[in-house]
């Protein structure tokens, strides 16, 4: 049995950026309505949009644009190599390897690695870093063929991919097939507990089919024959989990952190319907607070610009009904996005240099998870008296 978790209306896919010519054409939208299963407490979106529709050859999200995220990847590689004794005889496979933001560090360490990435735009960028990238979606069929042609992997990793998978059983089943008997698989994903506590509803968009508690992840992996033996709580994306999984009979010992986090989730009530019931009203209050602020700035003749053409920002702007009359432009450091328009709101995306040209009084940071990176790299906003702001979980004004 499922119940409604949050309904964010009909929205276009959050990474479906538009060209100027496409503004004159019809725009496809899908329901953005998440539900929670009262058996396993997994929050999911119905798969209205297929993965092939969302992850196209012109996919515009390049992980390397964020220096914060690249550093996170470097630190991960520095940790796993000694912990799991990876060397020149090992094989590392990253699922959803994007533009090589992480595997570049594996490559530099002299460890064989392969990326599995369905989008041609990012896979091409990875190859420019001398990283082998296979342009396919991952699942059981892929794993069977890879093992037949090559071998199993010592380490399989996937950062922020588990939520993007429409068929979780096929995906995790593929991990089971590809992983060596004593190999390790690590996955990072936003923690549902932190999403709810921090009112991070903007992380809900069509590319994210699932939203995991630790309990739900344990149930999924156990069902397919894998055992989560360790977990780390991370600050990335507003609060994420990094899970470490192995075959059920592997030698990896379970840490105390597994039982401790499961206990904390149970104590918080995450296995009860009441825990999820109050999310929608809080979301609506947040939306209304943002609109009140933007309307007041408009009435007072003060320019508000956006920063970061992020998927989460598109969810927020489209649910709030914000258009270019309230935020005339959004800056983004990714050349792949500049010159295009945000889906739904049709707000133009420009280079960060436009902040100096227009000198907005408020810069609304849409990817609030990298707010420190944005404010430090655009500190000159203070020179004309401007300030930064974030909208999640409520409107907050920040000093440059």
ABEGO torsion letter per residue (X at the ends): XBBBABBAEBBBBAABBBBAAAAABBBBBBBBBBBBBAAAGBBBBBBABBAAAABBAABABBAAABAAAAAAAAAAAAAAAAAAGBBAABBBBBBGAEAGAAAAAAAAAGBBBBBBBABAAAAAAAAAAGBBBBBBBBBAAAAAAAAAABBBBABBBBBGAAAABABAAAAAAAAAAABBAABBBBBBBBBAAAAAAAGBAAABBAABABBBBAAAAAAAAAAAGBBBABBBBBABGGEBBBBBBBBAABABBBBAAAAAAAAAAAAAGAABAAAAAAAAAAAAAAAAAAAAAAAAAAAAGBBBBBBEBBAAAAAAAAAAGBBAAABABBBBABAAABGBBBBGAGBBBBBAAAAAAAGBABBBBABAAAAAAAAAAAAAAAAAGBBBBBAOABBBBBBX
